[in-house]
C-alpha cells in the first residue's frame, strides 16, 4: 500500500460524505509532518493520526473528528479502514457506534470489499473487530483531543 491506496481512501471517504473527489481531496504527506493527515476537506474529518514515529502514513491509525465534538480512533491503519468501509461503516458510524441512528443498519459493500481485498488482504476483519482493536489500542484518544481543546 502506498500513495495509490491513500488516494483511494480519500476518494472513498469523499464519496461517503457525499462529495465528488477532486485532486486536492487527499492531503499528501508533507516533508514536515503535522499530527494528522486528512482524508477529506470538510468540517468533519477523517484523518491519519501520526502517533507512530517512523512508520509510513498508511500504517498510522485513522481517526474521526466530528463537527459537533465526536471523536474516535476508527481503525488501526489504512488497511483496517478499508475493511471498515467495506463492512458498511463510515467513520462517523464507527466513532458513534454507542449512539447509532435509530433506523441505521450497515450494508456490506461488495465493491469496497474487492478494493480492500486488493490493497489489504491481510487486514480483513469485521467492523466490530476493527473498531474494538482501534479503541483498545488508543483508549485515551478522546481525552487527548479534549486536552488540546482547552
Backbone as a printed PyTorch tensor [residue, N CA C, xyz], in Angstrom:
tensor([[[  0.8430,  -1.1800,   0.0000],
         [  0.0000,   0.0000,   0.0000],
         [  0.8780,   1.2290,   0.0000]],

        [[  0.4510,   2.2310,  -0.6860],
         [  1.2060,   3.4590,  -0.7330],
         [  0.2910,   4.6090,  -1.0770]],

        [[  0.8090,   5.5360,  -1.8830],
         [  0.0430,   6.7170,  -2.2370],
         [ -1.2200,   6.3590,  -3.0080]],

        [[ -1.1790,   5.3240,  -3.8450],
         [ -2.3720,   4.9080,  -4.5790],
         [ -3.4750,   4.5190,  -3.6110]],

        [[ -3.1410,   3.7240,  -2.6000],
         [ -4.1340,   3.3260,  -1.6020],
         [ -4.6050,   4.5360,  -0.8120]],

        [[ -3.7130,   5.4710,  -0.5320],
         [ -4.0700,   6.6790,   0.1880],
         [ -5.0520,   7.5140,  -0.6160]],

        [[ -4.7910,   7.6830,  -1.8990],
         [ -5.7220,   8.4180,  -2.7610],
         [ -7.0650,   7.7090,  -2.8200]],

        [[ -7.0240,   6.4020,  -2.9070],
         [ -8.2350,   5.6120,  -2.9470],
         [ -9.0580,   5.8290,  -1.6790]],

        [[ -8.4160,   5.8030,  -0.5320],
         [ -9.1200,   6.0120,   0.7340],
         [ -9.7440,   7.4000,   0.7790]],

        [[ -9.0510,   8.4000,   0.2700],
         [ -9.6030,   9.7540,   0.2270],
         [-10.8220,   9.8400,  -0.6560]],

        [[-10.7650,   9.1940,  -1.8000],
         [-11.9070,   9.1880,  -2.7140],
         [-13.0930,   8.4610,  -2.0920]],

        [[-12.8310,   7.3280,  -1.4480],
         [-13.9010,   6.5810,  -0.7900],
         [-14.5060,   7.4080,   0.3280]],

        [[-13.6700,   8.0190,   1.1370],
         [-14.1500,   8.8540,   2.2260],
         [-14.9940,  10.0080,   1.6860]],

        [[-14.5510,  10.6010,   0.5800],
         [-15.3040,  11.6990,  -0.0270],
         [-16.6690,  11.2200,  -0.4960]],

        [[-16.7140,  10.0420,  -1.0830],
         [-17.9940,   9.5110,  -1.5370],
         [-18.9250,   9.2510,  -0.3610]],

        [[-18.3870,   8.7880,   0.7480],
         [-19.2050,   8.5470,   1.9340],
         [-19.8180,   9.8270,   2.4630]],

        [[-19.1140,  10.9380,   2.2900],
         [-19.6150,  12.2180,   2.7670],
         [-20.3740,  12.9750,   1.6860]],

        [[-20.6380,  12.3380,   0.5410],
         [-21.4420,  12.9490,  -0.4990],
         [-20.7290,  14.0020,  -1.3170]],

        [[-19.4090,  13.9680,  -1.3570],
         [-18.6380,  14.9350,  -2.1240],
         [-17.9990,  14.2390,  -3.3100]],

        [[-17.8920,  14.9380,  -4.4070],
         [-17.1600,  14.3860,  -5.5400],
         [-15.6730,  14.5190,  -5.2600]],

        [[-14.8880,  13.4570,  -5.4600],
         [-13.4520,  13.5760,  -5.2150],
         [-12.8040,  14.5380,  -6.2050]],

        [[-11.7800,  15.2200,  -5.7600],
         [-11.0210,  16.1170,  -6.6310],
         [ -9.5510,  15.9460,  -6.3020]],

        [[ -8.6630,  16.4520,  -7.1370],
         [ -7.2340,  16.2080,  -6.9260],
         [ -6.7090,  16.6020,  -5.5590]],

        [[ -7.2600,  17.6210,  -4.9320],
         [ -6.7930,  18.0560,  -3.6280],
         [ -7.4610,  17.3330,  -2.4750]],

        [[ -8.2770,  16.3330,  -2.7940],
         [ -9.0640,  15.6490,  -1.7630],
         [ -8.2030,  15.0350,  -0.6710]],

        [[ -7.1070,  14.4440,  -1.0490],
         [ -6.2350,  13.8120,  -0.0690],
         [ -5.0120,  14.6900,   0.1260]],

        [[ -4.7690,  15.0740,   1.3500],
         [ -3.5740,  15.8400,   1.6490],
         [ -2.4010,  14.8660,   1.6640]],

        [[ -1.4490,  15.1030,   0.8240],
         [ -0.2860,  14.2040,   0.7580],
         [  0.6190,  14.4220,   1.9660]],

        [[  1.3620,  13.4040,   2.2910],
         [  2.3030,  13.5230,   3.4000],
         [  3.2670,  14.6640,   3.1160]],

        [[  3.5270,  15.4470,   4.1110],
         [  4.4090,  16.6040,   3.9550],
         [  5.8180,  16.2460,   4.3940]],

        [[  6.7760,  17.0570,   3.9360],
         [  8.1560,  16.8410,   4.3840],
         [  8.2480,  17.0360,   5.8960]],

        [[  7.5250,  18.0230,   6.4140],
         [  7.4360,  18.2240,   7.8520],
         [  6.0440,  17.7840,   8.2520]],

        [[  5.9010,  16.5810,   8.8000],
         [  4.5600,  16.0600,   9.0550],
         [  3.8300,  16.8190,  10.1490]],

        [[  2.5220,  16.9540,   9.9620],
         [  1.6630,  17.5020,  11.0060],
         [  1.1230,  16.3120,  11.7970]],

        [[  0.4770,  16.5490,  12.9430],
         [ -0.0090,  15.4270,  13.7430],
         [ -1.0670,  14.5910,  13.0390]],

        [[ -1.7670,  15.1720,  12.0820],
         [ -2.7850,  14.4170,  11.3480],
         [ -2.6640,  14.7060,   9.8630]],

        [[ -3.0580,  13.7630,   9.0640],
         [ -3.1510,  13.9380,   7.6140],
         [ -4.6040,  13.6580,   7.2480]],

        [[ -5.2910,  14.6080,   6.6560],
         [ -6.7190,  14.4990,   6.4270],
         [ -7.0700,  13.6980,   5.1810]],

        [[ -8.1610,  12.9230,   5.3030],
         [ -8.6790,  12.1610,   4.1710],
         [ -9.7520,  12.9350,   3.4310]],

        [[-10.3140,  13.9770,   4.0200],
         [-11.2880,  14.7970,   3.3150],
         [-11.1340,  16.2370,   3.7620]],

        [[-11.8730,  17.1240,   3.1360],
         [-11.6910,  18.5490,   3.3910],
         [-12.9360,  19.1970,   4.0030]],

        [[-13.7720,  18.4730,   4.7230],
         [-14.9790,  19.0240,   5.3340],
         [-14.7020,  19.3750,   6.7930]],

        [[-15.6760,  20.0190,   7.4490],
         [-15.5310,  20.3340,   8.8700],
         [-15.4220,  19.0530,   9.6840]],

        [[-16.1180,  18.0170,   9.2770],
         [-15.9680,  16.7030,   9.8870],
         [-14.7750,  16.0530,   9.2100]],

        [[-13.8770,  15.5090,  10.0050],
         [-12.6240,  14.9970,   9.4510],
         [-12.4140,  13.5210,   9.7390]],

        [[-11.9280,  12.8510,   8.7330],
         [-11.3160,  11.5390,   8.8900],
         [ -9.8550,  11.8000,   8.6050]],

        [[ -8.9970,  11.3550,   9.4880],
         [ -7.5970,  11.7240,   9.3560],
         [ -6.6860,  10.6110,   9.8260]],

        [[ -5.4590,  10.6670,   9.3640],
         [ -4.4220,   9.8030,   9.9100],
         [ -3.8300,  10.5270,  11.1100]],

        [[ -3.7490,   9.8460,  12.2210],
         [ -3.1460,  10.3940,  13.4330],
         [ -1.7020,   9.9080,  13.4550]],

        [[ -0.7680,  10.8050,  13.3040],
         [  0.6410,  10.4440,  13.1890],
         [  1.2400,  10.2230,  14.5780]],

        [[  0.9090,   9.0930,  15.1520],
         [  1.3020,   8.7810,  16.5160],
         [  2.3670,   7.6840,  16.5680]],

        [[  2.6620,   7.0720,  15.4440],
         [  3.6670,   6.0100,  15.3840],
         [  4.9100,   6.5400,  14.6680]],

        [[  5.8830,   7.0300,  15.4310],
         [  7.0820,   7.6160,  14.8260],
         [  7.7920,   6.6350,  13.8910]],

        [[  8.2190,   7.1660,  12.7570],
         [  8.9940,   6.3770,  11.8120],
         [  8.1890,   5.4130,  10.9640]],

        [[  6.8810,   5.3710,  11.1440],
         [  6.0440,   4.4550,  10.3710],
         [  5.4260,   5.1930,   9.1940]],

        [[  5.1380,   4.4660,   8.1460],
         [  4.5120,   5.0290,   6.9460],
         [  3.1210,   5.5830,   7.2900]],

        [[  2.6550,   6.5030,   6.4840],
         [  1.3410,   7.1140,   6.6810],
         [  0.2320,   6.0650,   6.7020]],

        [[  0.3090,   5.0860,   5.8100],
         [ -0.7380,   4.0630,   5.7360],
         [ -0.7340,   3.1320,   6.9450]],

        [[  0.3060,   3.2120,   7.7800],
         [  0.3990,   2.3950,   8.9980],
         [ -0.0680,   3.1550,  10.2400]],

        [[ -0.4970,   4.3910,  10.0690],
         [ -0.9620,   5.2100,  11.1820],
         [ -2.4570,   4.9740,  11.4000]],

        [[ -2.9460,   5.1660,  12.6210],
         [ -4.3780,   4.9790,  12.8790],
         [ -5.2210,   6.0430,  12.1770]],

        [[ -6.4400,   5.6510,  11.8180],
         [ -7.4040,   6.5650,  11.2140],
         [ -8.3520,   7.0150,  12.3140]],

        [[ -8.5020,   8.3300,  12.4370],
         [ -9.3460,   8.9020,  13.4850],
         [-10.4900,   9.6890,  12.8730]],

        [[-11.5000,   9.9210,  13.6850],
         [-12.6560,  10.7110,  13.2820],
         [-12.7550,  11.9010,  14.2090]],

        [[-12.8940,  13.0840,  13.6400],
         [-13.0860,  14.3220,  14.3970],
         [-14.3500,  14.9690,  13.8710]],

        [[-15.4420,  14.8180,  14.6130],
         [-16.7320,  15.3150,  14.1530],
         [-16.9020,  16.8010,  14.3560]],

        [[-17.7770,  17.3820,  13.5700],
         [-18.0240,  18.8220,  13.6470],
         [-18.7530,  19.2100,  14.9220]],

        [[-19.3330,  18.2370,  15.6250],
         [-20.0510,  18.5210,  16.8620],
         [-19.3610,  17.9090,  18.0800]],

        [[-18.0510,  17.6830,  17.9670],
         [-17.2740,  17.2100,  19.0990],
         [-17.0950,  15.7050,  19.1980]],

        [[-17.6550,  14.9400,  18.2690],
         [-17.4630,  13.4960,  18.3070],
         [-16.0190,  13.1810,  17.9190]],

        [[-15.4280,  12.2270,  18.6090],
         [-14.0710,  11.8060,  18.2820],
         [-13.9680,  10.2980,  18.4130]],

        [[-12.9860,   9.7340,  17.7530],
         [-12.7310,   8.3160,  17.9290],
         [-11.6480,   7.8230,  17.0010]],

        [[-10.9210,   6.8360,  17.4540],
         [ -9.9950,   6.1170,  16.5830],
         [-10.8440,   5.0160,  15.9570]],

        [[-10.9900,   5.0480,  14.6400],
         [-11.9160,   4.1200,  13.9870],
         [-11.2220,   2.9220,  13.3580]],

        [[ -9.9230,   3.0160,  13.1180],
         [ -9.1740,   1.8910,  12.5530],
         [ -7.7020,   2.0470,  12.9030]],

        [[ -7.0160,   0.9280,  13.0640],
         [ -5.6020,   0.9570,  13.4510],
         [ -4.6940,   1.4060,  12.3190]],

        [[ -5.1540,   1.2980,  11.0650],
         [ -4.3560,   1.7010,   9.9090],
         [ -5.2610,   1.7600,   8.6860]],

        [[ -4.6860,   2.1370,   7.5440],
         [ -5.4750,   2.2870,   6.3270],
         [ -6.1130,   0.9690,   5.8970]],

        [[ -5.3690,  -0.1430,   5.9960],
         [ -5.9320,  -1.4330,   5.6060],
         [ -7.1830,  -1.7710,   6.3970]],

        [[ -7.1330,  -1.5770,   7.7010],
         [ -8.3080,  -1.8320,   8.5420],
         [ -9.4370,  -0.8710,   8.1860]],

        [[ -9.0960,   0.3860,   7.8800],
         [-10.1080,   1.3690,   7.4940],
         [-10.8300,   0.9400,   6.2150]],

        [[-10.0920,   0.4190,   5.2500],
         [-10.7290,  -0.0480,   4.0190],
         [-11.7270,  -1.1630,   4.3110]],

        [[-11.3830,  -2.0850,   5.2120],
         [-12.3130,  -3.1640,   5.5820],
         [-13.4980,  -2.6300,   6.3780]],

        [[-13.2860,  -1.6000,   7.1840],
         [-14.3840,  -0.9550,   7.9030],
         [-15.4090,  -0.4160,   6.9030]],

        [[-14.9080,   0.2800,   5.8890],
         [-15.7930,   0.8170,   4.8520],
         [-16.5120,  -0.3010,   4.1070]],

        [[-15.7980,  -1.3600,   3.7980],
         [-16.3860,  -2.4890,   3.0780],
         [-17.5040,  -3.1430,   3.8810]],

        [[-17.3830,  -3.1020,   5.1980],
         [-18.3910,  -3.7120,   6.0690],
         [-19.6050,  -2.8080,   6.2650]],

        [[-19.6130,  -1.6600,   5.6150],
         [-20.7810,  -0.7880,   5.6450],
         [-20.7370,   0.3220,   6.6750]],

        [[-19.5880,   0.5150,   7.2910],
         [-19.4380,   1.5730,   8.2880],
         [-18.6320,   2.7130,   7.7100]],

        [[-19.0830,   3.9370,   7.9560],
         [-18.2810,   5.1090,   7.6750],
         [-17.5870,   5.5230,   8.9540]],

        [[-16.7270,   6.5140,   8.8950],
         [-16.0280,   6.9650,  10.0980],
         [-16.9800,   7.4350,  11.1980]],

        [[-18.0400,   8.1480,  10.8190],
         [-18.9920,   8.6420,  11.8230],
         [-19.6690,   7.4750,  12.5290]],

        [[-20.1260,   6.5040,  11.7650],
         [-20.7920,   5.3500,  12.3650],
         [-19.8550,   4.5920,  13.2990]],

        [[-18.6070,   4.4810,  12.9010],
         [-17.6290,   3.7710,  13.7360],
         [-17.3610,   4.5320,  15.0320]],

        [[-17.2580,   5.8510,  14.9370],
         [-16.9410,   6.6640,  16.1190],
         [-18.1380,   6.8300,  17.0430]],

        [[-19.3350,   6.7060,  16.5040],
         [-20.5440,   6.9400,  17.3150],
         [-21.3700,   5.6730,  17.4470]],

        [[-20.7280,   4.5350,  17.3930],
         [-21.4160,   3.2470,  17.4700],
         [-22.2730,   3.1410,  18.7230]],

        [[-21.8770,   3.8320,  19.7800],
         [-22.6280,   3.8070,  21.0280],
         [-23.9420,   4.5790,  20.9260]],

        [[-24.1020,   5.4410,  19.8960],
         [-25.3170,   6.2220,  19.6660],
         [-25.7510,   6.0930,  18.2070]],

        [[-26.1010,   4.8980,  17.7420],
         [-26.4430,   4.7630,  16.3230],
         [-27.7690,   5.4590,  15.9880]],

        [[-27.8890,   5.8490,  14.7330],
         [-29.1460,   6.4060,  14.2560],
         [-30.2060,   5.3090,  14.4100]],

        [[-31.4460,   5.6640,  14.7520],
         [-32.4610,   4.6530,  15.0510],
         [-32.7110,   3.6360,  13.9280]],

        [[-32.7220,   4.0720,  12.6920],
         [-33.0440,   3.1630,  11.5890],
         [-31.8220,   2.7410,  10.7870]],

        [[-30.6140,   2.9810,  11.3170],
         [-29.4090,   2.6730,  10.5620],
         [-28.9810,   1.2300,  10.7650]],

        [[-28.6200,   0.6040,   9.6770],
         [-28.0380,  -0.7380,   9.7220],
         [-26.9530,  -0.7770,   8.6490]],

        [[-25.7720,  -1.3100,   8.9800],
         [-24.6990,  -1.3460,   7.9850],
         [-25.0550,  -2.2730,   6.8310]],

        [[-24.6040,  -1.8880,   5.6550],
         [-24.8090,  -2.6850,   4.4510],
         [-23.4430,  -3.0020,   3.8620]],

        [[-23.1040,  -4.2720,   3.8050],
         [-21.8260,  -4.6800,   3.2280],
         [-21.7800,  -4.2000,   1.7790]],

        [[-20.6340,  -3.6480,   1.3960],
         [-20.4500,  -3.1480,   0.0380],
         [-19.4240,  -4.0390,  -0.6600]],

        [[-19.8960,  -4.8340,  -1.6000],
         [-19.0170,  -5.8050,  -2.2760],
         [-17.9250,  -5.1200,  -3.1030]],

        [[-18.2410,  -3.9600,  -3.6760],
         [-17.2190,  -3.2390,  -4.4490],
         [-16.0820,  -2.7630,  -3.5390]],

        [[-16.4510,  -2.2190,  -2.3730],
         [-15.4190,  -1.7780,  -1.4340],
         [-14.6770,  -2.9700,  -0.8380]],

        [[-15.3730,  -4.0910,  -0.6820],
         [-14.6990,  -5.3020,  -0.1900],
         [-13.6500,  -5.7710,  -1.1950]],

        [[-13.9570,  -5.6550,  -2.4870],
         [-12.9830,  -6.0380,  -3.5120],
         [-11.7560,  -5.1250,  -3.4640]],

        [[-11.9850,  -3.8420,  -3.2130],
         [-10.8690,  -2.8920,  -3.0950],
         [-10.0360,  -3.2220,  -1.8620]],

        [[-10.7050,  -3.4780,  -0.7450],
         [ -9.9870,  -3.8270,   0.4850],
         [ -9.1940,  -5.1190,   0.2890]],

        [[ -9.7820,  -6.0690,  -0.4050],
         [ -9.0950,  -7.3420,  -0.6680],
         [ -7.8420,  -7.1070,  -1.5020]],

        [[ -7.9230,  -6.1900,  -2.4550],
         [ -6.7780,  -5.8990,  -3.3190],
         [ -5.6550,  -5.1940,  -2.5500]],

        [[ -5.9980,  -4.2140,  -1.7190],
         [ -4.9840,  -3.3930,  -1.0630],
         [ -4.5690,  -3.8900,   0.3230]],

        [[ -5.4430,  -4.6510,   0.9900],
         [ -5.1380,  -5.0620,   2.3620],
         [ -5.7350,  -6.4320,   2.6860]],

        [[ -5.3730,  -7.4550,   1.9280],
         [ -5.9750,  -8.7720,   2.1690],
         [ -5.6690,  -9.3310,   3.5570]],

        [[ -4.5590,  -8.9420,   4.1340],
         [ -4.1600,  -9.4560,   5.4450],
         [ -4.8240,  -8.7290,   6.6080]],

        [[ -5.5880,  -7.6820,   6.3430],
         [ -6.2200,  -6.8800,   7.4030],
         [ -7.7150,  -7.1800,   7.5340]],

        [[ -8.2090,  -8.1720,   6.8050],
         [ -9.6370,  -8.4760,   6.7930],
         [-10.1490,  -8.7550,   8.2060]],

        [[-11.2310,  -8.0600,   8.5710],
         [-11.8890,  -8.2450,   9.8570],
         [-13.2650,  -7.5850,   9.7770]],

        [[-14.1200,  -7.9270,  10.7060],
         [-15.4340,  -7.2830,  10.7630],
         [-15.2770,  -5.8640,  11.2880]],

        [[-16.2730,  -5.0300,  11.0080],
         [-16.2390,  -3.6560,  11.5080],
         [-16.1640,  -3.6420,  13.0320]],

        [[-16.9050,  -4.5110,  13.6810],
         [-16.8860,  -4.5590,  15.1490],
         [-15.4840,  -4.8680,  15.6720]],

        [[-14.7950,  -5.8120,  15.0350],
         [-13.4340,  -6.1560,  15.4640],
         [-12.4650,  -5.0060,  15.1970]],

        [[-12.6040,  -4.3550,  14.0480],
         [-11.7270,  -3.2270,  13.6910],
         [-11.8820,  -2.0970,  14.7010]],

        [[-13.1220,  -1.7570,  15.0270],
         [-13.3940,  -0.6760,  15.9870],
         [-12.8680,  -1.0540,  17.3650]],

        [[-13.1110,  -2.2900,  17.7770],
         [-12.6580,  -2.7440,  19.1010],
         [-11.1360,  -2.7090,  19.2010]],

        [[-10.4400,  -3.1620,  18.1640],
         [ -8.9740,  -3.1540,  18.1760],
         [ -8.4320,  -1.7290,  18.2570]],

        [[ -9.0280,  -0.8360,  17.4850],
         [ -8.5680,   0.5570,  17.4870],
         [ -8.8300,   1.2150,  18.8360]],

        [[ -9.9970,   0.9790,  19.3810],
         [-10.3520,   1.5530,  20.6820],
         [ -9.4630,   1.0020,  21.7870]],

        [[ -9.1630,  -0.2840,  21.7090],
         [ -8.3130,  -0.9100,  22.7220],
         [ -6.8830,  -0.3710,  22.6590]],

        [[ -6.3700,  -0.1650,  21.4420],
         [ -5.0010,   0.3220,  21.3070],
         [ -4.8590,   1.7850,  21.7240]],

        [[ -5.8990,   2.5640,  21.5090],
         [ -5.8400,   4.0070,  21.7960],
         [ -7.0240,   4.4290,  22.6710]],

        [[ -7.1080,   3.9310,  23.8940],
         [ -8.2750,   4.2170,  24.7430],
         [ -8.3820,   5.6740,  25.1870]],

        [[ -7.2830,   6.4200,  25.1530],
         [ -7.2830,   7.7940,  25.6590],
         [ -7.3750,   8.8520,  24.5540]],

        [[ -7.7390,   8.4550,  23.3510],
         [ -7.7700,   9.4100,  22.2410],
         [ -8.6910,  10.5850,  22.5320]],

        [[ -9.9040,  10.3150,  22.9810],
         [-10.8520,  11.4000,  23.2480],
         [-10.3000,  12.3570,  24.3020]],

        [[ -9.7290,  11.8280,  25.3640],
         [ -9.1410,  12.6800,  26.4030],
         [ -7.9910,  13.5170,  25.8450]],

        [[ -7.1880,  12.9150,  24.9850],
         [ -6.0590,  13.6300,  24.3550],
         [ -6.5740,  14.8110,  23.5490]],

        [[ -7.6070,  14.5800,  22.7520],
         [ -8.1850,  15.6610,  21.9240],
         [ -8.8120,  16.7340,  22.8020]],

        [[ -9.5380,  16.3310,  23.8190],
         [-10.1930,  17.3030,  24.7040],
         [ -9.1660,  18.1820,  25.4220]],

        [[ -8.0290,  17.6170,  25.8220],
         [ -6.9780,  18.4070,  26.4640],
         [ -6.4120,  19.4520,  25.4940]],

        [[ -6.3410,  19.1090,  24.2120],
         [ -5.8470,  20.0530,  23.2140],
         [ -6.8390,  21.1860,  22.9740]],

        [[ -8.0960,  20.9360,  23.2670],
         [ -9.1440,  21.9430,  23.0030],
         [ -9.3520,  22.9110,  24.1570]],

        [[ -8.7330,  22.6520,  25.2820],
         [ -8.9330,  23.5270,  26.4520],
         [ -8.0560,  24.7280,  26.3960]]])
